[in-house]
Each structure stands twice: as structure tokens, then as C-alpha cells.
Amino acid sequence: MINESFHIPVLTEEVIHYLLLKKNGTYLDATSGFGGHSAAILEQLVGGSLISTDQDPEAISYLKSKFKSQERLSIHQARFSELDKLLCDNDFDGILADIGVSSYQLNTAKRGFSFMKDGPLDMRMNQNIGEDASSWLNNASEKEISNILWKYGEERKAKRIAKAIIEARNNFKIKSTKELAEIILEEVPRRFNDKKHPATKTFQAIRIFINNELEELKLLLDFTSKHLKIGGRACIISFHSLEDRMVKQFFRDHSRRDPRLSKLPNLADDSSFKLVSRAIKPSDHEISINPRSRSAKLRVIERIR
């Protein structure tokens, strides 16, 4: 039984303010999760409609139960890479995506996302497809592991941690989150003033790699650029620098004329989008209620032609 209090949607008031310009519009929540943002959007719609998607089968099952009597909502299980095919004939007045792992996923040991909960080392958003983290970690080369930790976790001690993982798996198969966390902690001890656990970046990197998250995000941004109506807005919430950097650059590059031509005189700006705001962060009040919101950033773009 899923406890909805496990997941508190972030920046909800800001999302509603920037996203819902038309109360009778058509909207997409591409990371509906356990329905926090979707519920807030539905409360504000007057004659409009919402499509909610998520790749997690548990989330989809929950959404269908939670919103079973909601006629303005349609629910689909889909990754970002599947949206273009699933919704090829749809254009939207607003598209929302809250990138990252839900509190439910982090707090549920069997999902294997968190070193704070001992469980099978899985980390898949959809546990029905793909290779889990344990299988990859026990078969990848030291160089591959090191590269992934650096590329997706920006882990400065990537080589040391990769070597420690290889040495450990020579003695036993790494199957649990606790085992991996202890291997890292032994190699990189936690200092008394450390705010982050030494395993944080490693777990982040492996999760991003296992779920192909950055490539999926790129495809979501491409989908957004093609399926927003004129006057429609996209709101993207990210939680760490790699994702936010991608969103910021994509929004920037699509909201100004080609930078290579920027110095040519008398050249019209034919950008199709405009930036609506600088990155929006949670208020101190929201962070006090939901500490996991502290690293969230909301970026907003609007189609103008």
C-alpha cells in the first residue's frame, strides 16, 4: 500500500502560476508520479484536460486508483522517449516535468535507490525492463565504473571508488544498497563536518546511467519544443546540476537567434521561444516543510511563434 505522504510535490504554487495561463487548456504532466502536481492542475482547470504520464508501473497503478472518477484526465505509462509516438497528434498549452526520484522511490527499500535504506541494488524506474544496478556493477570494468561515476556523479574520487568496488566484488557479489554504501564508506570515510554521505554521488551516477536519464531528458526537451502551442509554456523542475545545465542550455539556445549570427547587424530575431523567468527556487518556508525541495530549480519557457 502506497502512502501518498511519502511524496510531497515541490514548487506547486509556482508551477500553477507559470503553467496555467489558460484554465480551459490542454496540459501534460510528463512525470505525474503520485499525482501531486496533476491534482493541483486539475483543481484549477475549467473545462480543460490533462494527460498524465510516468514510466514507473507502481505510480501508474496508484494514479489510476486515485483519479478513477476524473474524466478530464487520461493516464499512460511511458518514458520520455516514448512520448513522441504516444502523443504524436497532441499539442499542449502547457507541459510539466519534475525530473528526479520521488520520495516514495527513495523511501522504499525494495527499489534500491537509497543508501539510507537497505534493499536490493536495483535503481530502475521501471523494474520490469532493463539491467538493474547490481548486475551492471558486478560485470562492468573498473574503467567503465570510474567513467560513469565521474560523468554522471561528478565524483572526484571516482577512480578510488571504482577500484574498491572491483576489489570487493572479487570476494562477493554486490547485491544490496548497504553493501555498496559500506564499500564506499570504507574507501572514503565520512568526516565529522560532511553534509553529504560519501556514497551520494556514486548512487546518483549509477541511477542516472541505469535509467539513461540524461538522454531521456534530451528527448523530453525535443518533444516539448515540437508539441507546445503558441502561447504555451513548459515548466521543468530539476534537482541536480547535470539536469539543470541541460535544461538551461536548451531553453537558452531555443529562445534567441543562432549565437553564431548574433553579431551580424540588422538581423531579425526569429526565435520561437522566450524565457519567462530566471531559475525559480523553493521558498524558505517550503524547504522547512519539505527539506528535499532545497535543491529544486524550476525553469520556464514560452512558445511565441
C-alpha positions in Angstrom: 0.0 0.0 0.0 1.5 3.3 -1.1 1.4 6.1 1.4 0.9 9.4 -0.5 2.6 11.4 2.2 5.9 9.8 1.0 5.9 12.2 -1.9 5.4 16.0 -1.5 5.3 17.8 -4.8 7.7 20.8 -5.0 7.2 24.3 -6.2 3.4 23.6 -6.7 2.2 27.2 -6.4 4.9 28.4 -8.7 4.1 25.7 -11.3 0.4 26.6 -11.3 1.2 30.3 -11.6 3.6 30.0 -14.6 2.0 27.0 -16.3 -1.8 27.5 -16.3 -2.3 30.6 -18.5 -5.5 29.0 -19.9 -7.9 27.4 -17.5 -9.6 25.6 -20.4 -6.4 24.4 -22.0 -4.8 21.1 -22.7 -1.9 20.1 -20.4 0.7 17.3 -20.0 2.3 16.2 -16.7 5.1 14.1 -18.0 6.3 12.9 -14.6 3.0 12.5 -12.8 4.4 10.2 -10.1 1.9 10.0 -7.3 -0.3 12.8 -8.6 0.7 15.8 -6.6 1.2 18.3 -9.4 -1.6 16.6 -11.5 -4.1 17.1 -8.7 -3.2 20.8 -8.4 -3.5 21.3 -12.1 -6.9 19.6 -12.2 -8.2 21.8 -9.4 -7.5 24.9 -11.5 -8.8 23.7 -14.8 -12.2 24.9 -16.0 -13.2 22.8 -19.0 -9.6 21.9 -19.8 -7.9 18.5 -19.8 -4.8 16.8 -18.6 -2.7 13.9 -19.8 -0.5 12.4 -17.0 2.4 10.0 -17.9 5.1 8.2 -15.8 7.4 5.3 -16.5 7.0 3.7 -13.1 4.3 1.0 -13.1 3.7 1.5 -9.4 3.0 5.1 -10.0 0.6 4.4 -12.9 -1.3 1.9 -10.8 -1.7 4.4 -8.0 -2.7 7.2 -10.3 -5.5 5.1 -11.9 -6.9 4.4 -8.5 -6.5 7.9 -7.2 -8.1 9.5 -10.2 -10.5 6.8 -11.2 -13.5 9.1 -11.3 -11.7 12.0 -13.0 -13.0 12.3 -16.6 -10.7 15.2 -17.6 -7.6 13.1 -17.1 -6.0 10.3 -19.2 -3.2 8.3 -17.7 -0.4 6.5 -19.7 2.7 4.6 -18.8 5.6 6.0 -20.9 9.2 7.1 -20.8 10.1 10.5 -22.2 11.5 8.7 -25.3 8.0 7.2 -26.0 6.0 10.5 -25.8 6.6 11.5 -29.4 4.9 8.2 -30.6 2.3 8.1 -27.9 1.2 11.8 -28.3 2.2 12.4 -31.9 -1.2 14.1 -32.7 -1.3 16.2 -29.5 -0.2 19.8 -28.9 -0.3 21.4 -25.4 -1.0 24.7 -23.7 1.5 23.6 -21.0 4.0 20.8 -20.3 5.3 20.0 -16.9 8.2 17.7 -15.9 9.6 17.2 -12.4 12.9 15.4 -13.1 14.3 13.0 -10.5 13.4 10.4 -8.0 10.3 10.6 -5.9 10.3 10.5 -2.1 8.4 7.2 -2.4 11.1 5.6 -4.5 13.8 6.8 -2.2 11.9 5.6 0.9 11.0 2.2 -0.5 13.9 -0.2 0.2 13.0 -2.7 -2.5 13.5 0.0 -5.2 17.2 0.2 -4.3 17.7 4.0 -4.8 18.9 5.0 -1.4 21.9 4.1 0.7 19.8 5.1 3.7 17.5 2.1 3.2 19.0 -1.4 2.9 17.5 -3.2 -0.1 18.3 -4.9 -3.4 20.6 -2.8 -5.5 18.1 -2.2 -8.3 17.6 1.6 -9.1 15.4 1.0 -12.2 12.5 3.4 -12.6 10.6 0.6 -14.2 11.7 -2.7 -12.6 10.2 -4.7 -15.5 12.7 -3.7 -18.0 16.5 -3.2 -18.4 19.5 -4.2 -16.3 19.5 -3.5 -12.6 22.3 -1.7 -10.9 23.7 -4.9 -9.2 24.0 -6.8 -12.5 25.8 -3.9 -14.1 28.1 -3.2 -11.1 29.2 -6.8 -10.9 30.1 -7.1 -14.5 31.4 -3.7 -15.6 35.1 -3.0 -15.9 36.9 -0.7 -13.4 37.4 1.9 -16.1 33.7 1.9 -17.1 32.6 2.2 -13.5 35.1 5.1 -12.9 33.9 6.9 -16.0 30.2 6.6 -15.1 30.9 7.9 -11.5 32.7 10.9 -12.9 30.4 11.6 -15.9 27.1 11.4 -14.1 28.0 12.0 -10.5 30.9 14.4 -10.9 32.6 12.2 -8.2 36.2 13.4 -7.8 37.2 10.1 -6.1 35.7 8.0 -8.9 38.9 6.0 -9.6 39.4 5.1 -5.9 35.7 4.1 -5.5 35.7 2.0 -8.8 38.9 0.2 -7.6 37.3 -0.5 -4.2 34.2 -1.9 -5.9 36.3 -4.2 -8.1 38.3 -5.5 -5.1 35.1 -6.1 -3.1 33.3 -8.0 -5.8 36.3 -10.4 -6.1 35.2 -11.6 -2.7 31.4 -11.4 -3.0 28.7 -10.3 -5.4 27.4 -6.8 -4.5 23.7 -7.2 -4.2 22.4 -4.7 -1.7 22.5 -0.9 -1.2 24.0 -1.4 2.2 26.9 -3.4 0.8 27.7 -0.8 -1.9 27.4 2.1 0.7 29.8 0.3 3.1 32.4 -0.3 0.3 32.3 3.4 -0.5 32.4 4.5 3.2 35.4 2.3 3.9 37.3 3.8 1.0 36.1 7.4 1.5 35.4 7.8 5.3 32.9 10.4 6.3 34.4 13.4 8.1 32.6 14.9 11.0 31.6 18.1 9.2 30.5 16.4 5.9 26.9 17.4 5.0 26.7 14.7 2.3 27.2 11.0 2.7 30.3 9.8 0.7 28.0 7.5 -1.3 25.7 10.2 -2.5 27.3 11.0 -5.9 28.0 7.3 -6.6 24.4 6.4 -6.1 23.3 9.3 -8.2 25.6 8.4 -11.0 24.6 4.8 -11.2 20.9 5.7 -11.1 21.3 8.2 -14.0 23.2 5.6 -16.0 20.9 2.7 -15.3 17.8 4.7 -16.4 19.5 6.6 -19.3 18.2 9.7 -17.6 20.1 12.4 -19.5 19.3 11.0 -22.9 15.7 10.7 -21.9 15.7 14.3 -20.7 17.1 15.4 -24.1 14.2 13.6 -25.8 11.7 15.3 -23.5 13.1 18.7 -24.3 12.9 17.9 -28.0 9.3 16.7 -27.6 8.5 19.9 -25.7 9.9 22.1 -28.5 7.7 20.4 -31.0 4.4 20.0 -29.1 3.9 23.3 -27.3 1.2 25.5 -28.8 1.9 29.2 -29.5 1.5 30.9 -26.1 2.1 27.6 -24.3 4.7 27.1 -21.6 7.0 24.4 -20.4 7.9 24.1 -16.8 10.9 21.8 -16.0 12.0 21.1 -12.4 15.4 19.6 -11.9 17.3 18.6 -8.7 21.0 18.5 -9.6 23.5 20.4 -11.8 23.7 18.0 -14.7 20.0 18.1 -15.4 19.6 21.8 -14.7 22.6 22.6 -17.0 20.9 20.7 -19.9 17.5 22.4 -19.3 19.2 25.9 -19.0 21.2 25.4 -22.2 18.3 24.0 -24.2 16.0 26.8 -23.1 18.7 29.4 -23.8 19.5 28.1 -27.2 15.8 27.9 -28.3 15.0 31.4 -27.0 17.4 33.5 -29.0 18.7 33.6 -32.5 21.6 31.5 -33.6 24.6 32.6 -31.4 26.9 32.3 -34.4 24.9 35.0 -36.1 24.4 37.3 -33.1 27.0 39.9 -34.2 25.6 40.4 -37.6 23.8 43.8 -38.0 20.1 44.2 -38.9 19.3 40.5 -38.4 15.8 39.8 -37.2 15.4 37.6 -34.1 13.4 34.6 -35.3 13.4 32.7 -32.0 10.4 30.5 -31.5 10.6 30.7 -27.7 11.2 33.2 -24.9 12.5 32.7 -21.4 9.8 33.6 -18.9 11.9 33.8 -15.7 15.3 33.1 -14.2 15.6 29.8 -12.3 13.0 29.7 -9.5 13.9 28.1 -6.2 11.7 27.0 -3.3 11.0 29.5 -0.5 12.5 29.1 2.9 9.0 28.1 4.1 8.7 25.3 1.6 12.2 24.0 2.4 11.3 23.9 6.1 8.3 21.8 5.4 10.0 19.6 2.7 13.8 19.6 3.1 14.2 17.5 -0.1 12.9 20.5 -2.1 16.0 22.6 -1.2 17.9 21.7 -4.4 15.0 22.1 -6.8 15.1 24.6 -9.6 12.2 25.5 -11.9 12.8 26.9 -15.3 10.0 28.2 -17.6 9.9 28.8 -21.4 7.1 30.0 -23.6 6.5 29.5 -27.3 5.9 32.8 -29.1 5.7 31.7 -32.7 
